[in-house]
Amino acid sequence: MMKKSNIEWCDFTWDPVTGCRNDCSFCESRKRLSHFKGDIRFHLSDERIHIDEERSLYVITTPLAKNGSSVPAPTGFYPTLHPYRLQQVIQKIKPANIWVCHSGDLFGEWIPTEWILQVFEAAKQAPWHNYMFLTMNPNRYEELLETGVLMPTDNFWYGTRLTERGNVFTADGYHTFLCIEPMRLFAERMEIPNVEWILLGGYGKLKRSWIESVMERKGNIPVFMIGSKLFKDVWRAPLIQEYPPLLYRPAEKTLPHCSECKYCYSVRQGKRGLWRACRHYKIVRQDKDSGGRHIPTLCRSFAAVVSKATGNELEVHEACISAFTLIRKLTAI
């Protein structure tokens, strides 16, 4: 299952393909996967890893575990396909902005086209998400466009990462964005392409004049400043973190805990902690019990799901009543 990302401009990262052959000094993914690779020679003897020796590519059919512990990166930073991860986006019901293959470059010259098509097909099965692709090889976008396999859907965003002056992919009918990270002197002089979003980030050395130059020439393009310590120190002002309208997601309204509800009745039970019951009038009337109904441990989680699924702003007790009903049905199965 994918986990919530700490990367500011996306909600989740999804890595059906990992690894890259570029040797970038600023690449945190290479450092991370190399740290967790363990003994690759030992892992490669596992029958779950299929090796294409001619192209130096790897396919891991199922997650690896040694001595009861999972191996996060058994092939290190070598290009690897993880087919068992393709269904992860379908398991995420809540719509999200997902950075695809942040631990590699899906559009590197070394990646087979069939791998890219498998990722596209998996993403098509969960169209409620936005998928953000990012590559340092935008020419691969052009090749796929010419062959007619680059998908022009509203939830696919094709990004180009620049670390020096170079080409940026743009095309009619496709959502495109630009990531300038790490920023260098070229950012002050480059022509701003016709993209829908710009990401700015720093590493090592960063000057305010480089940032200001992009901000002055960007026009109406929304800009997202990646909030590293270096960037904050150089910018010395509140970071500008804008999204295109199609990627914007308003902050969620937090659901109060049952203990904060006026209908919650609590009794301490020694070392076990608090026993809670809901005494909302609908619960009491439904159960014909003035003592209320015990609040299960999962109540808040179910209430949150119910309140989001309805599309209305339910009061917490209304969500809890629906959650109680759902729990009762589940426990009766």
C-alpha contacts under 8 A as a table, 3 or more apart, distances in Angstrom:
res1	aa1	res2	aa2	distance
1	M	88	Q	5.81
1	M	91	Q	7.57
2	M	12	F	6.85
2	M	13	T	7.01
2	M	14	W	6.62
2	M	88	Q	6.53
2	M	89	V	7.79
3	K	12	F	6.41
3	K	13	T	7.55
4	K	11	D	6.13
4	K	12	F	5.13
4	K	13	T	7.66
5	S	8	E	7.72
5	S	10	C	6.98
5	S	11	D	5.59
5	S	12	F	4.71
5	S	13	T	6.15
6	N	11	D	7.94
7	I	10	C	5.98
7	I	11	D	7.44
8	E	11	D	7.56
8	E	226	I	6.93
8	E	227	G	7.65
9	W	224	F	7.46
9	W	226	I	7.57
10	C	13	T	7.44
10	C	96	A	7.94
10	C	97	N	5.27
10	C	98	I	5.85
10	C	99	W	6.26
11	D	96	A	5.88
11	D	97	N	5.22
11	D	98	I	5.92
11	D	99	W	7.89
12	F	96	A	7.16
12	F	97	N	6.60
12	F	98	I	4.87
12	F	99	W	6.40
13	T	98	I	5.45
13	T	99	W	4.79
13	T	100	V	6.01
13	T	101	C	7.04
13	T	102	H	6.40
14	W	88	Q	7.86
14	W	89	V	7.75
14	W	98	I	6.67
14	W	99	W	6.24
14	W	100	V	4.98
14	W	101	C	5.68
14	W	102	H	7.11
15	D	18	T	6.06
15	D	82	H	7.84
15	D	85	R	7.21
15	D	100	V	6.17
15	D	101	C	4.36
15	D	102	H	6.54
15	D	103	S	6.45
15	D	104	G	7.90
16	P	81	L	6.03
16	P	82	H	5.00
16	P	83	P	6.47
16	P	84	Y	7.82
16	P	85	R	5.25
16	P	86	L	5.81
16	P	100	V	7.94
16	P	101	C	6.54
16	P	119	V	7.13
17	V	79	P	7.17
17	V	80	T	5.61
17	V	81	L	4.59
17	V	82	H	5.98
17	V	101	C	5.87
17	V	103	S	7.76
17	V	104	G	6.75
17	V	105	D	7.95
17	V	106	L	6.54
17	V	115	W	7.96
18	T	77	F	6.84
18	T	78	Y	7.36
18	T	79	P	5.68
18	T	80	T	5.28
18	T	81	L	6.67
18	T	82	H	7.96
18	T	101	C	6.35
18	T	102	H	7.86
18	T	103	S	5.21
18	T	104	G	4.52
18	T	105	D	7.25
18	T	106	L	7.76
19	G	30	R	7.60
19	G	76	G	7.41
19	G	77	F	4.21
19	G	78	Y	4.71
19	G	79	P	4.13
19	G	80	T	6.16
19	G	103	S	6.28
19	G	104	G	4.36
19	G	105	D	6.83
20	C	23	D	7.98
20	C	77	F	6.26
20	C	78	Y	6.28
20	C	79	P	5.73
20	C	104	G	5.05
20	C	105	D	5.72
20	C	108	G	7.35
21	R	78	Y	7.31
21	R	79	P	7.60
23	D	27	C	7.99
24	C	27	C	5.47
26	F	182	P	7.89
26	F	203	Y	6.99
27	C	30	R	5.65
27	C	31	K	6.84
28	E	31	K	5.14
28	E	32	R	6.12
29	S	32	R	5.04
29	S	33	L	6.04
29	S	102	H	7.54
29	S	103	S	5.11
29	S	104	G	7.35
30	R	33	L	5.41
30	R	34	S	5.84
30	R	77	F	5.96
30	R	103	S	7.43
31	K	34	S	5.27
31	K	35	H	6.11
32	R	35	H	5.17
32	R	36	F	6.55
33	L	36	F	5.18
33	L	37	K	5.99
33	L	72	P	7.67
33	L	73	A	5.65
33	L	76	G	5.35
33	L	77	F	5.96
34	S	37	K	5.26
34	S	73	A	7.56
34	S	76	G	5.05
34	S	77	F	6.23
35	H	38	G	7.40
36	F	71	V	7.30
36	F	72	P	6.15
36	F	73	A	5.65
36	F	74	P	7.65
36	F	76	G	7.25
37	K	40	I	6.44
37	K	71	V	7.22
37	K	72	P	6.99
37	K	73	A	4.66
37	K	74	P	4.91
37	K	75	T	6.23
37	K	76	G	4.66
38	G	71	V	7.72
38	G	73	A	7.79
38	G	74	P	6.71
39	D	42	F	5.42
39	D	43	H	6.49
39	D	74	P	7.76
40	I	43	H	4.97
40	I	44	L	6.06
40	I	74	P	6.09
40	I	75	T	5.93
40	I	76	G	7.18
41	R	44	L	5.39
41	R	45	S	7.02
42	F	45	S	5.83
42	F	46	D	7.67
43	H	46	D	5.57
43	H	49	I	7.95
43	H	74	P	5.98
43	H	75	T	7.46
44	L	47	E	7.87
44	L	49	I	6.29
44	L	74	P	7.89
44	L	75	T	7.58
45	S	49	I	7.68
46	D	49	I	5.83
47	E	50	H	7.04
48	R	60	I	5.79
48	R	61	T	5.52
48	R	62	T	6.35
48	R	64	L	7.69
49	I	58	Y	6.71
49	I	59	V	5.67
49	I	60	I	4.60
49	I	61	T	6.55
50	H	58	Y	5.71
50	H	59	V	5.05
50	H	60	I	6.41
50	H	61	T	7.82
51	I	56	S	7.14
51	I	57	L	6.05
51	I	58	Y	4.77
51	I	59	V	6.58
52	D	55	R	5.70
52	D	56	S	5.50
52	D	57	L	5.07
52	D	58	Y	6.19
53	E	56	S	4.79
53	E	57	L	6.81
55	R	110	W	7.81
56	S	78	Y	7.89
56	S	79	P	7.69
57	L	78	Y	7.15
57	L	79	P	5.55
57	L	80	T	6.05
58	Y	75	T	7.62
58	Y	78	Y	7.50
58	Y	79	P	6.35
58	Y	80	T	4.56
58	Y	81	L	6.32
59	V	80	T	5.44
59	V	81	L	4.71
59	V	82	H	6.11
59	V	83	P	7.67
60	I	63	P	7.05
60	I	80	T	7.16
60	I	81	L	6.30
60	I	82	H	5.24
60	I	83	P	7.12
61	T	82	H	6.36
61	T	83	P	6.06
61	T	84	Y	6.38
62	T	82	H	7.58
62	T	83	P	7.75
62	T	84	Y	6.01
63	P	70	S	7.42
63	P	71	V	7.61
63	P	84	Y	7.66
64	L	70	S	5.88
64	L	71	V	5.55
64	L	72	P	7.82
64	L	74	P	7.32
65	A	68	G	5.96
65	A	69	S	5.21
65	A	70	S	4.06
65	A	71	V	5.44
66	K	69	S	5.39
66	K	70	S	6.33
66	K	71	V	6.90
71	V	74	P	5.79
73	A	76	G	5.11
73	A	77	F	7.70
75	T	78	Y	5.91
75	T	80	T	7.24
77	F	104	G	7.85
79	P	104	G	7.61
79	P	110	W	7.99
79	P	111	I	7.46
81	L	115	W	7.26
82	H	85	R	5.70
82	H	86	L	7.39
83	P	86	L	5.46
84	Y	87	Q	6.80
85	R	88	Q	5.43
86	L	89	V	7.12
86	L	118	Q	7.97
86	L	119	V	6.78
86	L	122	A	5.78
87	Q	90	I	5.48
87	Q	91	Q	6.82
87	Q	122	A	6.64
88	Q	91	Q	5.28
88	Q	92	K	6.92
89	V	92	K	5.30
89	V	122	A	7.76
89	V	123	A	7.07
89	V	126	A	6.39
90	I	93	I	6.86
90	I	125	Q	6.75
90	I	126	A	5.27
92	K	95	P	7.46
94	K	128	W	7.94
95	P	128	W	5.33
95	P	129	H	4.85
95	P	130	N	7.64
96	A	128	W	7.68
96	A	129	H	5.04
96	A	130	N	6.22
97	N	129	H	6.08
97	N	130	N	4.75
97	N	131	Y	6.18
97	N	132	M	7.25
97	N	247	L	6.98
98	I	129	H	7.04
98	I	130	N	6.00
98	I	131	Y	5.00
98	I	132	M	5.97
99	W	102	H	6.20
99	W	131	Y	6.06
99	W	132	M	4.77
99	W	133	F	6.22
99	W	134	L	7.86
100	V	131	Y	6.39
100	V	132	M	5.87
100	V	133	F	5.41
100	V	134	L	7.61
101	C	104	G	5.45
101	C	105	D	6.45
101	C	106	L	6.25
101	C	133	F	7.40
102	H	105	D	7.30
102	H	134	L	7.81
105	D	108	G	5.43
105	D	134	L	7.32
105	D	135	T	5.73
105	D	136	M	7.56
106	L	111	I	6.54
106	L	116	I	6.78
106	L	133	F	7.93
106	L	135	T	7.12
107	F	111	I	6.37
107	F	116	I	7.56
107	F	135	T	6.08
107	F	137	N	6.45
107	F	138	P	7.72
107	F	140	R	5.93
107	F	141	Y	7.45
108	G	111	I	5.54
108	G	135	T	7.32
108	G	136	M	7.65
108	G	137	N	6.03
108	G	140	R	7.26
109	E	112	P	8.00
109	E	137	N	7.57
109	E	140	R	7.13
111	I	115	W	6.93
111	I	116	I	7.61
112	P	115	W	5.51
112	P	116	I	6.97
113	T	116	I	5.14
113	T	117	L	6.28
114	E	117	L	5.02
114	E	118	Q	6.18
115	W	118	Q	5.14
115	W	119	V	6.45
116	I	119	V	5.19
116	I	120	F	6.25
117	L	120	F	4.93
117	L	121	E	6.04
117	L	149	V	7.87
118	Q	121	E	5.10
118	Q	122	A	6.19
119	V	122	A	5.15
119	V	123	A	6.19
120	F	123	A	5.13
120	F	124	K	6.22
120	F	151	M	7.84
121	E	124	K	5.06
121	E	125	Q	6.66
122	A	125	Q	5.34
122	A	126	A	7.24
123	A	126	A	5.46
123	A	127	P	6.66
123	A	131	Y	7.56
124	K	127	P	5.45
126	A	129	H	6.36
127	P	130	N	7.54
127	P	155	N	7.17
128	W	155	N	7.98
129	H	155	N	6.74
130	N	155	N	4.48
130	N	156	F	6.16
130	N	157	W	7.54
130	N	247	L	7.28
131	Y	155	N	5.96
131	Y	156	F	5.01
131	Y	157	W	6.06
132	M	156	F	6.19
132	M	157	W	4.72
132	M	158	Y	6.21
132	M	159	G	7.04
133	F	156	F	7.64
133	F	157	W	6.05
133	F	158	Y	5.04
133	F	159	G	5.60
134	L	158	Y	6.32
134	L	159	G	4.44
134	L	160	T	5.60
134	L	161	R	6.40
135	T	138	P	6.29
135	T	159	G	6.41
135	T	160	T	5.29
135	T	161	R	5.71
136	M	160	T	5.94
136	M	161	R	5.04
136	M	162	L	6.57
137	N	140	R	5.99
137	N	141	Y	7.86
137	N	160	T	7.43
138	P	141	Y	5.27
138	P	142	E	6.90
138	P	160	T	6.01
138	P	167	N	7.08
138	P	168	V	6.37
138	P	169	F	5.59
139	N	142	E	5.06
139	N	143	E	6.39
139	N	169	F	7.52
140	R	143	E	5.01
140	R	144	L	6.22
141	Y	144	L	5.23
141	Y	145	L	6.05
141	Y	150	L	7.08
141	Y	169	F	7.06
142	E	145	L	4.96
142	E	146	E	6.19
142	E	169	F	7.45
143	E	146	E	5.21
143	E	147	T	6.42
144	L	147	T	5.14
144	L	148	G	6.17
144	L	149	V	5.45
144	L	150	L	5.23
145	L	148	G	5.07
145	L	149	V	6.13
145	L	150	L	5.01
146	E	149	V	7.91
147	T	150	L	7.88
148	G	151	M	7.98
151	M	156	F	7.35
152	P	156	F	7.04
152	P	173	G	6.08
152	P	174	Y	5.19
152	P	175	H	7.75
153	T	156	F	5.57
153	T	174	Y	7.23
154	D	157	W	7.80
154	D	174	Y	7.68
154	D	175	H	7.12
156	F	174	Y	7.84
156	F	175	H	6.74
157	W	174	Y	7.31
157	W	175	H	4.90
157	W	176	T	5.47
157	W	177	F	7.11
158	Y	169	F	7.78
158	Y	174	Y	7.58
158	Y	175	H	6.21
158	Y	176	T	4.74
158	Y	177	F	6.34
159	G	169	F	7.43
159	G	176	T	5.50
159	G	177	F	4.61
159	G	178	L	5.44
159	G	179	C	6.93
160	T	168	V	5.78
160	T	169	F	6.46
160	T	176	T	7.96
160	T	177	F	6.55
160	T	178	L	5.06
160	T	179	C	6.04
161	R	178	L	6.11
161	R	179	C	4.63
161	R	180	I	5.88
161	R	181	E	6.96
162	L	165	R	6.87
162	L	166	G	6.83
162	L	178	L	7.60
162	L	179	C	6.26
162	L	180	I	5.06
162	L	181	E	6.56
162	L	182	P	7.91
163	T	180	I	6.30
163	T	181	E	6.01
163	T	182	P	5.85
163	T	183	M	6.57
163	T	184	R	7.06
164	E	184	R	7.09
164	E	186	F	6.11
164	E	187	A	7.89
165	R	186	F	5.89
165	R	187	A	7.77
165	R	190	M	6.89
168	V	178	L	7.33
168	V	193	P	7.06
169	F	176	T	7.10
170	T	174	Y	7.39
170	T	176	T	6.03
170	T	193	P	7.84
170	T	194	N	6.86
170	T	195	V	6.62
171	A	174	Y	5.67
171	A	175	H	7.98
171	A	176	T	7.78
175	H	195	V	7.68
175	H	196	E	6.84
176	T	195	V	5.35
176	T	196	E	5.90
176	T	197	W	7.23
177	F	195	V	5.09
177	F	196	E	5.47
177	F	197	W	4.67
177	F	198	I	5.82
177	F	199	L	7.89
178	L	195	V	6.76
178	L	197	W	6.30
178	L	198	I	4.83
178	L	199	L	6.16
179	C	198	I	5.80
179	C	199	L	4.48
179	C	200	L	6.10
179	C	201	G	7.85
180	I	183	M	5.59
180	I	187	A	7.56
180	I	198	I	7.59
180	I	199	L	6.07
180	I	200	L	5.12
180	I	201	G	6.29
181	E	199	L	7.67
181	E	200	L	5.94
181	E	201	G	4.54
181	E	202	G	5.74
181	E	203	Y	7.31
182	P	200	L	7.74
182	P	201	G	5.44
182	P	202	G	4.48
182	P	203	Y	5.08
182	P	204	G	7.94
183	M	186	F	7.79
183	M	187	A	6.32
183	M	200	L	7.10
183	M	201	G	6.19
183	M	202	G	5.39
183	M	203	Y	7.29
183	M	206	L	6.57
183	M	210	W	7.43
184	R	187	A	5.83
184	R	188	E	7.82
184	R	205	K	7.69
184	R	206	L	6.92
184	R	210	W	7.27
185	L	188	E	5.60
185	L	189	R	7.24
185	L	210	W	6.55
186	F	189	R	5.31
186	F	190	M	5.82
187	A	190	M	5.37
187	A	210	W	6.00
187	A	211	I	7.83
187	A	213	S	7.63
187	A	214	V	6.85
188	E	209	S	7.32
188	E	210	W	4.80
188	E	211	I	7.50
188	E	213	S	5.30
188	E	214	V	6.49
189	R	213	S	7.94
192	I	214	V	7.65
192	I	217	R	7.02
192	I	218	K	6.39
195	V	198	I	7.47
195	V	221	I	7.40
196	E	221	I	5.91
196	E	222	P	7.15
196	E	244	P	6.75
197	W	221	I	5.80
197	W	222	P	5.33
197	W	223	V	6.08
197	W	224	F	7.84
197	W	243	Y	7.14
197	W	244	P	6.41
198	I	221	I	7.07
198	I	222	P	6.43
198	I	223	V	4.83
198	I	224	F	6.29
199	L	223	V	5.89
199	L	224	F	4.88
199	L	225	M	6.01
199	L	226	I	6.99
200	L	211	I	7.87
200	L	223	V	7.39
200	L	224	F	6.28
200	L	225	M	4.93
200	L	226	I	5.98
201	G	225	M	6.26
201	G	226	I	5.14
201	G	227	G	7.61
201	G	228	S	7.49
201	G	231	F	6.82
202	G	205	K	7.04
202	G	206	L	5.89
202	G	226	I	7.92
202	G	228	S	7.31
202	G	230	L	6.59
202	G	231	F	5.83
203	Y	206	L	6.90
203	Y	230	L	7.15
204	G	230	L	7.98
206	L	210	W	7.58
206	L	230	L	7.54
206	L	231	F	7.42
206	L	234	V	7.05
207	K	210	W	5.56
207	K	211	I	7.05
207	K	234	V	6.60
208	R	211	I	5.21
208	R	212	E	6.16
208	R	234	V	5.84
208	R	235	W	5.99
209	S	212	E	5.00
209	S	213	S	6.00
210	W	213	S	5.29
210	W	214	V	6.64
211	I	214	V	5.40
211	I	215	M	6.30
211	I	235	W	7.95
212	E	215	M	4.99
212	E	216	E	6.06
213	S	216	E	5.27
213	S	217	R	6.43
214	V	217	R	5.34
214	V	218	K	5.84
215	M	218	K	5.44
215	M	219	G	7.88
216	E	219	G	7.27
218	K	221	I	5.72
222	P	242	E	5.32
222	P	243	Y	5.96
222	P	244	P	6.22
223	V	240	I	6.71
223	V	241	Q	6.19
223	V	242	E	5.32
223	V	243	Y	7.10
224	F	240	I	5.89
224	F	241	Q	4.03
224	F	242	E	5.12
224	F	243	Y	6.95
225	M	231	F	7.92
225	M	239	L	6.02
225	M	240	I	5.71
225	M	241	Q	5.53
226	I	231	F	7.33
226	I	241	Q	7.76
227	G	231	F	6.12
227	G	232	K	6.27
227	G	239	L	7.13
228	S	231	F	5.22
228	S	232	K	6.29
229	K	232	K	5.19
229	K	233	D	6.13
230	L	233	D	5.19
230	L	234	V	6.24
231	F	234	V	5.23
231	F	235	W	5.92
232	K	235	W	5.25
232	K	236	R	5.81
232	K	237	A	7.33
232	K	239	L	7.29
233	D	236	R	5.51
235	W	238	P	7.98
235	W	239	L	7.63
243	Y	246	L	7.95
243	Y	247	L	5.93
243	Y	248	Y	5.43
244	P	247	L	5.42
244	P	248	Y	6.18
245	P	248	Y	5.20
255	L	304	A	6.54
255	L	316	V	6.81
256	P	260	E	6.35
256	P	261	C	7.40
256	P	316	V	6.76
257	H	260	E	5.50
257	H	261	C	7.07
257	H	300	R	6.63
258	C	261	C	5.18
258	C	264	C	6.31
258	C	300	R	7.10
258	C	316	V	7.95
259	S	262	K	7.99
259	S	264	C	6.04
259	S	266	S	7.93
259	S	276	R	7.98
260	E	264	C	7.51
261	C	264	C	5.51
261	C	316	V	7.68
261	C	317	H	7.61
263	Y	278	C	5.75
263	Y	279	R	5.14
263	Y	280	H	5.22
263	Y	317	H	7.88
264	C	276	R	6.62
264	C	277	A	5.78
264	C	278	C	4.78
264	C	279	R	6.15
264	C	280	H	7.80
265	Y	276	R	5.57
265	Y	277	A	5.15
265	Y	278	C	6.19
265	Y	279	R	6.81
266	S	274	L	6.12
266	S	275	W	5.60
266	S	276	R	4.49
266	S	277	A	6.52
267	V	274	L	5.49
267	V	275	W	5.15
267	V	276	R	6.48
268	R	272	R	7.82
268	R	273	G	5.63
268	R	274	L	4.35
268	R	275	W	6.06
269	Q	272	R	5.56
269	Q	273	G	5.49
269	Q	274	L	5.82
269	Q	275	W	6.54
270	G	273	G	6.12
275	W	294	H	7.61
275	W	295	I	8.00
276	R	294	H	5.90
276	R	295	I	5.59
277	A	291	G	7.65
277	A	292	G	5.58
277	A	293	R	4.98
277	A	294	H	4.21
277	A	295	I	5.15
278	C	283	I	7.15
278	C	292	G	5.23
278	C	293	R	5.27
278	C	294	H	6.45
278	C	295	I	6.36
279	R	283	I	6.36
279	R	284	V	6.04
279	R	290	S	7.29
279	R	291	G	6.87
279	R	292	G	4.43
279	R	293	R	6.80
280	H	283	I	5.32
280	H	284	V	6.29
280	H	292	G	7.44
280	H	317	H	7.21
281	Y	284	V	5.06
281	Y	285	R	5.95
282	K	285	R	5.12
282	K	286	Q	5.92
282	K	321	I	7.89
283	I	286	Q	5.06
283	I	287	D	6.08
283	I	292	G	6.64
283	I	293	R	6.92
283	I	321	I	6.96
284	V	287	D	5.32
284	V	288	K	5.44
284	V	289	D	5.32
284	V	290	S	5.57
284	V	291	G	7.49
284	V	292	G	5.50
284	V	293	R	7.52
285	R	288	K	5.02
285	R	289	D	7.22
287	D	292	G	7.75
287	D	293	R	7.71
289	D	292	G	5.81
289	D	293	R	7.84
295	I	299	C	6.29
296	P	299	C	5.23
297	T	300	R	7.45
298	L	301	S	5.36
298	L	302	F	6.26
299	C	302	F	5.23
299	C	303	A	6.02
299	C	320	C	6.70
299	C	323	A	6.28
299	C	324	F	7.04
300	R	303	A	5.01
300	R	304	A	6.11
300	R	320	C	7.32
301	S	304	A	5.19
301	S	305	V	6.39
302	F	305	V	5.10
302	F	306	V	6.15
302	F	320	C	7.61
302	F	323	A	5.18
302	F	326	L	7.95
303	A	306	V	5.05
303	A	307	S	6.06
303	A	316	V	7.42
303	A	319	A	4.79
303	A	320	C	5.06
303	A	322	S	7.10
303	A	323	A	5.11
304	A	307	S	5.24
304	A	308	K	6.30
304	A	319	A	7.27
305	V	308	K	5.35
305	V	309	A	6.06
306	V	309	A	5.13
306	V	310	T	6.33
306	V	319	A	6.03
306	V	322	S	6.92
306	V	323	A	6.73
307	S	310	T	5.67
307	S	311	G	7.09
307	S	312	N	6.94
307	S	313	E	6.82
307	S	314	L	5.86
307	S	319	A	5.68
308	K	311	G	5.77
308	K	312	N	7.42
314	L	318	E	6.16
314	L	319	A	6.21
315	E	318	E	5.34
315	E	319	A	6.44
316	V	319	A	5.13
316	V	320	C	6.12
317	H	320	C	4.86
317	H	321	I	6.16
318	E	321	I	5.19
318	E	322	S	6.52
319	A	322	S	5.22
319	A	323	A	6.10
320	C	323	A	4.79
320	C	324	F	6.00
321	I	324	F	5.09
321	I	325	T	6.39
322	S	325	T	5.16
322	S	326	L	6.29
323	A	326	L	5.02
323	A	327	I	6.10
324	F	327	I	5.10
324	F	328	R	6.12
325	T	328	R	5.13
325	T	329	K	6.35
326	L	329	K	5.17
326	L	330	L	6.25
327	I	330	L	5.07
327	I	331	T	6.07
328	R	331	T	5.26
328	R	332	A	6.14
329	K	332	A	5.14
329	K	333	I	6.58
330	L	333	I	5.45
